[in-house]
């Protein structure tokens, strides 16, 4: 009889469900206890400077869905740390920064200080690349690295301005090395420019500035963000976003320099800069052979100096 009661109790559905629930709770507690243990193992690897092994543990932990908020924050912070310690070339600065930026979004994260170190390393690398490119008179590489530097948090505007002046000087020398031999016959080209733009010579600086803005406007968008007029030099700035439109509107830029020539009756020049950085985009000069202005396309990315006439 007693044996029959025990069998009956074991087979009772409610008791069986309760047992399963207790088993599930015990299993969950056991799994939860594994997370601190695994994190402790990763920390031991970090303390021993065995960063690849620590990373393997942390990556496995980060895939778990049962971590508490504090555990997940610790895992992400530690991943940031080990990627930074492993460093290049295994993980680029951009890859390190992405991991640390993700970690920094967790409340209470300690990864901000590592992001600052990564940014400093990125800026240092850009500085070295710009200086090496300038020494080699490689304008494309200099501008690429300088633009990367300008986009980094904490960049130095004074350094950027110095690079801009050096890039302009090198670019100007390269352009004039090719055009100096043409200067013997500029009188005819200047006369032709004045014939094409008879009304411009009568404009004062304010009216001429308005004319430049109007002439450089394409489909309702003004290409230039600023205009500076001196006796023989016109300086224009174009926002980075408008550079693709400017590249398709070189005839307008050449026409503007023709008008500048007509206005001063001299060998005028137009310098077009990128507004955000001050780096050169175009030089525009009068070509005595064609008797029209010629746009010299300054290197951006992997381009070299290229000439384009107004027509």
Buried (B, 14 or more C-beta within 10 A) or exposed (E): EEEEEEEEEEEEEEEEEEEEEEEEEEEEEEEBEEBEEBBEBBBEBBEEEBBEBBBBBBEEBEEBEEBEEEBBBBBBBBBBBBBBBBBEEEBEBEEBBBBBBBBBEBEEBBBEEBBEEBBEBBBEBBBEBBBEBBEEEBBBBBBBBBBBBBEBEEBEEEBBEEBBEBBBEBBBEBBBEEBEEBEEEBEEBBEBBBEBBEEBEEBEEEEBBEBBBEBBBBEEEBBBBEBEBEEBEBBBBBBEEBBEBBBEBBBBBBBBBBBBBBBBEBBBBBBBBBBBBBBBBBBBBBBBEEBBBBBBBBBBEEEEBEBBBBE
